[in-house]
């Protein structure tokens, strides 16, 4: 349970950090959406730039099965390495925006549980 609370805190810190950076154009707000009950966290952009509507996810992170799943990362550098610097093992971070067959090549977690071997 302590690990889960730590991961929740880290995810919130990262999203709150990026929420401080309001776009320099238009009337666009950064909205934080936290659902700690289901462990779903998002940072959204919402607003207008002239006649153009802005509504989308900048960051979407879930915590599932003891791992941090980065569903979408629209930041320039990516938040995975920031989480590693905070102390999260790479195996506990899943780059879910990559197809499952590619995740084994990323150096991060795969989110795929190894098959259970049964005695014959």
JOZINOR-V113078 format. One record per residue. N is the residue number from 1. RES is the residue in one letter. PSI is psi in degrees with one decimal (NA if undefined). Layout:
N | RES | PSI
N | RES | PSI
This chain:
1 | X | -33.8
2 | X | -40.5
3 | X | -43.5
4 | X | -45.7
5 | X | -38.8
6 | X | -45.9
7 | X | -39.9
8 | X | -45.1
9 | X | -44.9
10 | X | -45.2
11 | X | -44.9
12 | X | -42.7
13 | X | -44.1
14 | X | -47.1
15 | X | -40.6
16 | X | -35.3
17 | X | -49.5
18 | X | -24.1
19 | X | -18.1
20 | X | -20.9
21 | X | 91.4
22 | X | 135.8
23 | X | 146.4
24 | X | -9.5
25 | X | 150.7
26 | X | -169.8
27 | X | 75.9
28 | X | 129.8
29 | X | 153.7
30 | X | 124.2
31 | X | 127.5
32 | X | 132.1
33 | X | 113.9
34 | X | 127.6
35 | X | 81.8
36 | X | -19.4
37 | X | -39.2
38 | X | 0.2
39 | X | 53.8
40 | X | 132.7
41 | X | 133.5
42 | X | 152.5
43 | X | 118.5
44 | X | 151.7
45 | X | 131.0
46 | X | 128.9
47 | X | -158.5
48 | X | 147.2
49 | X | 95.5
50 | X | -120.5
51 | X | 1.4
52 | X | 128.5
53 | X | 134.6
54 | X | 122.2
55 | X | 105.6
56 | X | 169.5
57 | X | 124.9
58 | X | -41.8
59 | X | 136.9
60 | X | 118.9
61 | X | 135.1
62 | X | 155.0
63 | X | 116.5
64 | X | 136.0
65 | X | 39.8
66 | X | 12.8
67 | X | 152.0
68 | X | 116.7
69 | X | 113.0
70 | X | 101.6
71 | X | -36.5
72 | X | 137.0
73 | X | 102.6
74 | X | 16.3
75 | X | 161.0
76 | X | -46.0
77 | X | -18.0
78 | X | 142.2
79 | X | -11.2
80 | X | -46.8
81 | X | -29.4
82 | X | -41.2
83 | X | -37.5
84 | X | -43.7
85 | X | -26.9
86 | X | -12.1
87 | X | 3.5
88 | X | 126.2
89 | X | 143.8
90 | X | -33.0
91 | X | -16.3
92 | X | 9.6
93 | X | 122.7
94 | X | 123.8
95 | X | 80.3
96 | X | -12.9
97 | X | -9.0
98 | X | 145.0
99 | X | 147.0
100 | X | -37.1
101 | X | -17.8
102 | X | -19.9
103 | X | -29.3
104 | X | -16.2
105 | X | -1.3
106 | X | -17.9
107 | X | 0.1
108 | X | -178.5
109 | X | 158.0
110 | X | -23.3
111 | X | 4.3
112 | X | 120.9
113 | X | 139.2
114 | X | 148.4
115 | X | 146.2
116 | X | 123.8
117 | X | 131.9
118 | X | 145.0
119 | X | 142.6
120 | X | NA
